[in-house]
Amino acid sequence: QVQLVESGGGLVQAGASLRLSCVASGFTFNGNGMGWFRQAPGKEREFVAAISGLSTYYADSVKARFTISRDNNKNTVYLQMNSLKPEDTAVYYCARKQAGNSYIYLRSYDYWGQGTQVTVSS
């Protein structure tokens, strides 16, 4: 069965960096786009970044600070987060993208991990 397991979250101060990892299993990893979303308390889950083939996509709020990448040999997708801000505080989820759908919509993804908490203090 498809499984996505995130790790790497934690509590950091503003300006710090974190790297999230998402290990995938149960499907042909290099055949699917992957995405990262986040959900802050009381807010809807929102798009953060996606990778499909050699193309990457970012929400405006994280562009130039976050970098998404993947290692197909390790079935892992990463999210490098630099210059973290308190407003980046959220649970971060990775998800498997379905082919042919827009990368920014939740409905474009069919499997989700359990999430990893990122807390940025000011």
Buried (B, 14 or more C-beta within 10 A) or exposed (E): EEEBBBEBBEEBEEEBEBEBBBBBEEBEBEEBBBBBBBBBEEEEBBBBBBBBEEEBBBBEBBEEBBBBEBEEEEBBBBBBBBEBBEEBBBBBBBBBBEEEEEBBEBEBBEBBBEBBEBBBEE
